Structures are given as structure tokens and as C-alpha cells.
Amino acid sequence: MTTRATTVADLDLGVAERQAFGGTFGRPKNGESQVARYRAGALRLPPHKDWKGNFTDWAADPYKDRNWQFQHHTLRWVNAIRWAAMDGDDAARSEWVRVAQSWFAANVPAEKAVGAFAWKDMADGNRAVELSLGAPLVPAEASWFVELLGAHRDWLMDDTHIVGGNHGLHQNTGLLVVGAVLRDHAAMQKSLGRLVRSFERAFDEQGCNEEGSVAYHQMNIRWWRQTWARVDAEGLEVPTHVTARLDAACTVLAHLAQPDGELPQIGDSARSKVVPGLSEVTDFVISAGKRGETPGARALVLERGYAISRSGWGEDRPAAQESHLVVRHGAYARAHGHFDSGSVHLYTAGRRWLVDPGFHSYQTGDPTRRYLASREAHNVPLLPELDREPKADFELVRSSSTDAADDLLLVDRGYDGADLERRVVYLRDADCWIVWDRASRRDEQELTLEQHWQTDVGVTVRPRDQGFRLNDTTSTTTMTMTWLGTQHTLARHDAARGEDLTGYVGTRWKTLEPATRLTARATGTAPQLVTLIGAHSPRPLGLVDSFVMQGGSLILSPVRGDSWWSVNIGQESVRVHRHHQS
């Protein structure tokens, strides 16, 4: 491919100023300390511990970790060195050039690369940006540097090298920036066309991200905003629908966020908060309603696999004390999703209680990663005696939201010869949930139905009549789970070192914390499990009676303080009437 820039003098060095922004490539807040640590011989690639080896050993893999190798080949770790060099530090300039030339000598052309991650997993796109931003540091006679930039441009122009999701986003961002510094308009236009198509896949018209992870939904908002800013900085046209979809994505994020401003740990993600300043509606959530704008609706169903319900936005109680439910539905989400369709994530009374098992690492084949992503580790119904297609759809077939109740019906399409459905009902006034699972085999033989429930870290569990009492170890707040009827057995498993991974929650990178998994089990020709869940705040939740009627309806009477409710959950409706005790 012909390159307009054939020498360092031909490069557009203004790119180094126009594009030097963003969390990865902008001026670091603690740049001096980063440079000092680097010069002391320590390479830091968070979340990994510091490494004191040969920084330009491009086959290095000191921690036997894919993520470390990936980060090493991005060259993002010389960002602070580059900024010091741009500020006039001659030693930093020489070091930045040395690292770039070393990488070139070992890994160009791609066929002879010594590093397993030299040209894969979006390291190529990240590195293309870092190299482009360092162009003003390179001596005028450095023909190798123009060849290095051209190699990245040519590699990223090849459609067969571009992957999906956010990895492809970073690759095409790299193509945009390296194309700009090479004054290659064709490369920039190709990048822009791909970015438009990728963005429309990344966020649908509802504003929901494709990757199956709440944390990655937020990260994609930030990455895409930076990407469109890069497009604009080069004088290219940003599509008119970008702003509307990113605004919708922020509204989705506000709904997904827990009332305390934390993100539910769904899919690949460490525990994290909503980032300030994304939008008025997200700022409303993280400020507990003190600033910003309320998202409005209390329920939201997203086609890409989230059904979200909350008690309110702080109108009648402190915002952080609102109740919040997320139910996953649909088919397996690739990229950063888990096998969690049908799973329930529940927050109430100021904390999360029933959670996904979290995240550990990106190590392919690692048994901890496999377990935390598995269906068995999530809050789902299972037919353990039967095989299930792991990527099958757990379809949301009906949903409704009224002032009285939010009602979801899901059907599992993964079992050949068996039917399994999950009904999740939130009783708004009584502030409690009913999770109702039913199963049957089409040959009318007996089968076993299980529910798995992962409790949060910091929650202790004690048996009680027909269920369990969950206690917050940091307060006096409790929540109960009560199984209606008698045709079931209950079990608990407290995570303990030296045993299997059951009950553990991955809260951050390679960090497991012990918690408790609960299991309910029923066996029969048409087994069912009905669970009433609610916190004892601000008044205890009780149950007067309950009946599962022939024809598939459920009648129950929950009680709080001087009020009780007669609830009739029919095949397609929920009727609720409140009574006051004299």
C-alpha cells in the first residue's frame, strides 16, 4: 500500500497533540512517580505486581498470564516516559525511542514476531496509538520508525485481522490514529466506516451494549466517546445518531446501577461504581438524587438480555434504600458475558444480597474462570439430571409493569424433551419478590428441579422455618427467603478453603471471597419451587398463608406491620389488594 508519508519529516506530527487524550494516552496525574519507578527498574502493569526483568524481552511472560502479555505488547506502559520526553527530558526521549526500536526489531514483520501477543487481542491497535503519539520524539533519519507505523497501518487495514466487540474498537481506533500520522486518508476512511458499523452493533437503539457485562457497558460508553472525539479531532464527520445512542446507553446504565451507585457484578467485571460525569441520569444515581435528572421509569426491559425493576428513585424513602432487581434473559452473550441467562440479582435495604458469582481473570481454560462463568454458579433454575445446551435461549416471553407489580415470565429453551419456566414477580407495595420455577418432562417421567442462590460476601445465613434468614454482618438488616409448600428440600454450602469453588465470589482480579450458596430441590412429574424473598426493613415481612391452585395460579398473603396483601398470581396476570389490620 502506498504511504503518503515516506520519511519522519513527512509525518503529521500534529497528531501527537490532537490525539494525546484519554485515560490511557493522556498526561498521567502521577507521571513523575511512574517515571521514577520505571527508572528504578520496576515495570508496573496493573493489576499485576511490579516486574523487575528485562522490559524489552518481548517473549517475557513472568506471571504466566495472558493479560500481562497483552499489556506488555500494547506499549501503553511507556506513556509516562513519552510525556516526560515531550516536556524536554532527553533521557526519557532516548528510552522511548529505544523501546519502540526494540519492539520493531523483534516483531516486524508479523511473521517473525517473538511475542505471542505482538499482533493479537487488540494490542496492535493500542500500540499503534502510542507509537503515533511518540512520532515527534523520533530522529529525522529513523526510517525504521516510518516502516513500523506502516506495518501497523497495513496490518490493521486487513479485514481478517479485525475482531469484534471492544477489541475491534481499539484496533480501528489505532488504524484511525496511525492513518492520521501517516497522512493516509484511505486508512482513516476505512477506519471510520468500520467504526460506524461496529458502533451500531455495540449499542442497539435502546442503548444496550452487546458484551453481556454491566461493567463493560460502562467502559464502552467511555471508550466510544473517546473514539468519536478522535474522529472529530481529525476533521471527519461523526454520525448524527451517535449522541442519541450514547445518551440512551447512559439511561440504561442508570437503570442497571444499584441504588447505592454500585454496578451489579454481571458478566466479566470487578466490583465498581458508576463513573461521575457520564450524564445527568447517571449522576442522579450516584448522588442519591442530590443532582442530575431522574431516569423516570421504574422498570426497563432490554432486548439484549436485561429486565430491570426498582421500587423507585428516592421519592418515598432514601434513594440508597430502594429495592432493585436485575434478571438476565436471552441467549448467551459472547465477549464478556457468562452463562447466566435466567439469573436473578437482588439489592434491597441498602445492600446487595443475591449476586452473580463475579469474575476472576481472563485466563482461558482456568478452572476458577470456568466455574464463575458457569450456569451452576448463577442464580438460575436447573434440571441437573438432564443435559442442557449451554448457549441456549432463556427467553423472556412476557413482561408487564403496573403500580401494583412487575411481572416477568421466562422459558428455558435449552432442554431437549423438558419444559422449564421461571416467573419473577415484584410486589411493589409489599416490597418483596416471588420467584416461581416450574418444570416437566414431555414423557411425563419424574425429574428433579433445582434453584441455586449465591449470597453476597458479608452475608451470614441461618436456617429458619421453610427457608433461611440472611443477615448483613455490618448492620442489623436481615432478609428472608421462604419456600412455599412442603415438597422440597433445602441445603446450604459455605465456601471454605481447600474445598471446591462453590460459594466463592470473585470480587476483583484474581480475588475470591467466601460466601454461601443456597440450593432448593424438588422432585416429581411436575416439580415446582416457589420462593418469597424480602428484607425486614423498615418493617418485618411475614406470610399469613399461601396456596398453589390447580390450573397454575398462586395465592398468597404477605404481611408487613399493620398491612397485608391478598395476591393472586394467575397465568397471565397479577392481582394485588391491600388490607389494613385493625
N, C-alpha and C positions, 0 to 999 in steps of 0.2 A: 504494500500500500504506500502511495506517495505521501510524504510528510511535508507540509509547508515549511516547518522549522527543521533545518538540517544541521545547525550549529547552536551552541549555547546562546550566541548573540541573536539568533532568530527567535528564541523563545519569548512568549508573552510573560514577562516577569511580574506584571501587574496582578496576575492570578494569585501570587503569594500574599498580596494584601487583600484582594477582594474575597478570597475563599478561606482566609485564616480565622474561622469561627467555629463554634460548636464545642461541645464538651470534650471531644477527643482531640481537636486540632486548634482550638482557641488557646489564648495565653493562659497557662495554668496559674491558679491562685498561689500555690506554694512552689513555684518554679525554682527558686533558689535552693530550697532544701532538696528538691528532686535532682538537681544538677550535682549538688554536694554528695548525695548518696551514690549517684552514678559514678562520680569520680573516686569515691571510696571503694568502688569495686562491687557494688550490690545492684543487681537488676531486679526491679520490682514489677511484677505483672499480677496485680490483684485479681482474684483473692488469694493467689498463691504466695507462699513465703519467699523472701528475698533469696536470690541465687547468686553465688559468687564464683561463677565459672567464666568461660571464655564467651563473651557476649556475641561474638561473630562466628561461633561454631554453629553453622546452620543446620546441622543434623542433631543438635542437642535436644534431649528430652529428659531433663533431670528428675521430673516427678511422674514420668510415665502417664502423662495427661494430655489429651487432645487439645484442651483449651489453652494450656500453656504453650504448646507448639504453635497453635493458631496465632496467639497474641505475639509470639516471638517474630513470626514472619510478617505481621502487619507493619512492623517498624513504628507503631504508634509510640513506643517507649522512648524514641528519640525526639518526641515533641518538645519537651522542656529544653533539650540541647539545642534544637533548632531556634527556639525563641531567644535563648541566650546568645546564639550566634548572630541572629538578626539585630540584637542590641549591641553588637560590637565585640563580643567575646571571641577572639581569634582561635583560642584552644577549642572552644565549642564548635566553631566553624570547621576546623580541621577534623574533629571527631565525627561530626555529622557526615561529612564527605567520605571519611574513611569507612563508616558503616555502610553507606549507600554503595560505595565501590566494592566493598567486600561481598555484599549481597549479590551484586551484579556478576562478579567473577564466579560465584559458586552456583548460581541458579538461572543464568541466561546462557543459551536458550532453555526453555522449559524442559526439553527432553533430557537435559543433563543435570537438572536440579538435584542437589544433595538433600534438600529438606522435604520431608513428606508433605508438609503443609505449605510449601512455597507457592504453589499455584492452585490452591483449592480453598473451599469453605470461606469465601469472601475475603480471605487475607489479601488476595490480589487487588480488590477494589480499595480497601483501606490503605494498602501500601501505595497505590497509585496516587492517592490524595497527598499522603505525607511526602512522597518524592516530588510531586509537583510544587508543593508549598516551599520546598527547600531549593528550588531552582536558582534563586539569587545567590546562594552560597557557593555555587559550583564554579570553578575556574573556567575561563573562556575557552581554554584548549581542551576541555574534558569531553571529547567526542563520545566516550563511553556512556556519559550521562544521557545524551540525546538518544543513543541506542537503547538505553534502559527504559526511558519513557516510551519510546516507540514499541518496545517489546510488550509493555503493559497495554498500550493502545491496541496493538494488533491482537493480543490475547483476548481482551475484553470486547473487541468487535466481533469475535467468533461466537455465533449464537449457541454453539454446542457447549461453550464454557459457562454459560449463564444459567444459574439455578433459580428456584422460586423463593417466595417469601421475602423476609427482610435481608437474607443473604444476597439475593439478586438485586435488591435495592442498593445495597452498599457497593456491589460490583458496578452497577450502572452509574452511581454517583462518581465512582472512580474514573469511569470512562468519560464522563462529562468534564471533570476537572483536568485530567491528563490531556483530553482533546483540546481544552481551552489553552493550556500552556504550550501545546504544540501548534496552536493556531489551525487545528484541523476541524473545520466546520462540519464536515461529513460525520466525523466521530461524535461531535456534540449533538447533531440532529438525530443520529441513531440512538444515542443515549436518551434523548428527550422522548422519542417515540416509544421506546421500551418503558421508560418511567411512567408515561401516561397509562399504558396498558397494565403495568404492574400495580399502579395506584388503584385502578378501578377494580382489580382483583383483591387488593389488600383491604380496602374498605368498601363495603356494599352501600347501597343507597340509604340504609338505616344507620350507617356509620359504624357497623360492627366489623372488627378485624378478623382476618381469615385464620390466624395461627392457633386458636384454641387455648390461649393463655391470657388471663387478665393482665398480668404484668407486661406481656408483650403487646397487648392492646395499647397500653400507655406508652411504652417505648416506641411503638410505631407512629403514634401521634407526633412525638418529639422528632424522630428521625425524618419523617416525611415533611414536617415543617422546615427543618433544616435543608432538606433536599430541594424543596421548591424555592427557598431563599437562594440556594446556589444557582439554580436555573435562572432566577431573576437577576442575580449578580452578573451573569454573562449576557444579559440583554435578550434572553429567549423568552418566549411567551408562556406564562403559566396558565393552564386550562381554567376556564371560568368556574367549573364545578368543584375545584379543589377545596375552596374555602367552605362551601356548604357541607361537603362530606367530612371535613376535619372538625367543623363545628358540631355536626351530628355525632362524630366519634367522641367528642368531649361530653356530650349529653349521655351517651352510652356509658362512658367511664363513670360519670356521676351516679348513675343507677347501679352500676356494678359495685361501686365502693361501699364499704360498710359504713354505718352511721358514725363511727369514730374516725373516719377518714383513712382507715387502712384498706388495703386491697385484699379481697379474698384470695387465698393461695390456690388458684385453679390453673392447672397446667404447669409448665416449667416456670417457676418463679420462686425467688426467696421472698420472705415477708417484707413488705414495703408499704409506703404511704402514697397517696395521691400527691403529685408534684404541684407545688403552688404556682399560680400564674398561667395555667393552661387555658382557663376560660372562666367566665362568670359562674357557670353552674358547678364546675369542679371546686372553685374557691368557696362556694356556698357550703359544700360538703365538708371540706377540711377546716372551715372556720366555725362549724356548728351553727351556720345560719347568720353569723355576725356580719358577713359581707357577701357580695356576689348576688346571684339570682337563683331562686329555687327552680329545680328541673320540672316541677309541676306534678305530673302523673305519678301515682304510687305503684304502678305496675307497668312492666315493659316486657314484651315477648319479642325476641330477636330470632330471625330465621336461621342465623348461623349458630344457634345452639344454646342460647341462654334465655331462661324465663326468670324474671326478677320481680320480687314483690317486697314492699315495705309498709310498715304501719303508718308512716307519714314523714314529714320533713321538719319536725320540731314544732308543729303548730300547737299541740296539746301536752307535750312533755319535752324535756331537754333532748335536743337532736341526737346526742350520742346514746340516748336510752331507747331510741326507736328500734323496732324489730325489722330484720332483713333476711330475705331468703333468696338463694340462687339455685335453680335447678338446671342441670345440663341436659340437653336433648340433641337428637340428630345422630348423624354418622360420626365416625372417628375423625377428628380434626388432625390433619398432618402437621408437620413442622414442630410446634411446641405444645401440642395437646396431649392429653393422656387418654386412656381407655375408660372414660368417666361418664359416658352418656347415661342419663338417668340419676346421676348423683345429686345429693342434696347438701347444700352448705348453709348453715343456720347461725345467725347472730341475733342476740336479744339481751336486754338488761345490761348493756354496756360491755359485752364481750362476745367473742365467737365461742360456740360450744361444739357444734358438729362441723367437722372440717374435712377437706381433702388431705391426703397424707403428705402433700408437699413435694419437695424437689431436692435432689442431691447433687447431681453433676450431669455432664453431657457425655460421659464415658459409654461408648457403645458396648453393649453386652454386659455391663456391670450389673451384678445381681441386685444391688440396692436400687439402682435406677429402674430396673425391670419391675421390681416389686412396687415401688412408689407410683409407677405409671399403670399398674395392672388394675383390672376391674375389682379383684378381690380386696384391694386396699381402699376402695372408694365406698361411699355410702349408697350402695346400689342393691336392688334385689337380684338374687341369683338362683338358678336351678343347678345345684352343684353336681347332680348325677348325670347331667346331660352336657354335651358339647355345645359351645356357642361360637359362632363366627365373631372373632374379636372386634372387627371393624364394622359390624352390622349397625343398622339404624335403630336407635331407641326413640321412636317418633313421637313428637308432641301432636296428638290428633285433635285435641280440643283445649281451649283456654278461655276463661272469662274472668272479668274483674268487676265487682259491684261494690257498693258501700258496705255490704254485709260480708263478702267473702271473695277471695281469689281462688280459682279452681283450675287445676291442671290435670289432664289425663294423658298418659304416655303409654305407648305399646312397644314392647321389645320385639324386634323382627329377627333376632339373632338365633333363635332356637328352632331347629327343624323338627316338626311334629309336636310342638308345645306352644302354648299361649301364655304370655306373661304381661301384665299391665300394672302400672303404678299410678295411683291417684294422690295428688298432693293438694290439700285444701288449707288455706289460711283463714281463720275466723277473725276478722278484723277487730270487732268489739271485744271479744273474749281474749284476743291476743294469744292465740295458740294455733297449733298445726295438727292436722290429721294426715298421716301417710298410710295409705291403704294399698297393699300389694296382693294381687290375686294371680293364680296360675292354674293351668290344667293341661293334661296331655290329650291329644286328639284320639289316642287309642283307649282313653279312659282308664289307664293304669295309674297306680299311685306314683306320686313323685314328691320330692322334698323341695320346699321353698325356704330360702334364707334371706335375711336382711343383715347387711354389715353396716355398722355405725362407728366411725372414727371420732373419738372425742378430742378436744383440743389439749395442748400442753397446758399444765396449770389447772386442770380439772380433775378432781377426785371423784370416784364413782362408788356408790354404796347400794346394795340391793334394797328394794322396798317391795311392798305388795304389788304384784303384777308388773314389776318393772325395776327402774333404777332412779336413784337421786344423784344428780350431778352437782358438785359443789365447786365454786370458784375459790381457789386457795388464797387469793388476795383480798377477799371480801366475804360478806355473809350471804351473797347472792347464790341461789340454787335454782336448778331446773329439773323437772321430772320428765321421764319417758315412761309411759304406761301403755301396756299392750292389752287391748280389749279382747274379751273372750278367754277361753281356757285351753284351746287346742294348740299350744305352742310350748317351746322350751327356750330358756334364755341362758346366755353364757357371757362371760367377760374374759378378756385376756389383757393383763397388764404387761406392757413392754418391759423386758428385763435383759440386761447384758448377758451375753453368752447363749441366748435363745435365738429363735428366728426373728425376722423383722416385724412381725405382727405387732401392731400398736404403736410403732415408732412414727414420728412426724419429722420430715425434713424441713427445717425452718430456714436454713440458708446453706450456702455452698458447703457440701460435704459435712453437714452438721445434722445429726439425728438427736431428737429429744424424746424421752419416753412419755407415753400417754396410754390410753386404754381403748381397745376396740371391743365393741359390744356386738353380740350376734343373737338374732332371734331366728327360730326354726319351727316350721310346721310341716307335717306330712299328711297326705291324703290324696283323694282323686281330684279335689279342687281346693288345695290349701290356700289359706289367706292369712295375712298378718296386718293388723290394724294398730297403729301406734299414735297415741296422743302425746304431744310434746308442748311444753310451755314452761316459762320461767315463773318463779314465785315472787314476782315483783311487778307493781308495788304491793299486790295482794296475792296470797297463795291461790294456786289453781287446783281445783278439785273436780271430781266427777261423780255425779249423782247416780247415773245408770247409763247403759248402752246396750243396743240390740242390733245384730246383723240380721236383716229380714230376708225371707225368701224373695227372689226376684232381683236381688242385688242392691238393696238400699241399706243405709246405715243410719241408725237413730242413736243420738247420744245427748247427754245433758251436762255440759261442763258448768262449773260454778266458780265465781270469784267474789269474795266479800258478800254483799247483800244482793248480788245479781246472779241469775243463772239463765242459761240459754237452752232452748229446745232446738236441736239441729237435726235436720233430715237431709241426708246426702243421697239423692236419687241417682239414677243412671246418667242423667244429663243436667242436673240442677242441684243447687244447694239452697235450702230454705232455713232461715235463722229467725228466731223470735226471742227477744229479751224479756225476762221476768225479774221483778224486784221482790225479794223476800220481805215479809212483814216483820 
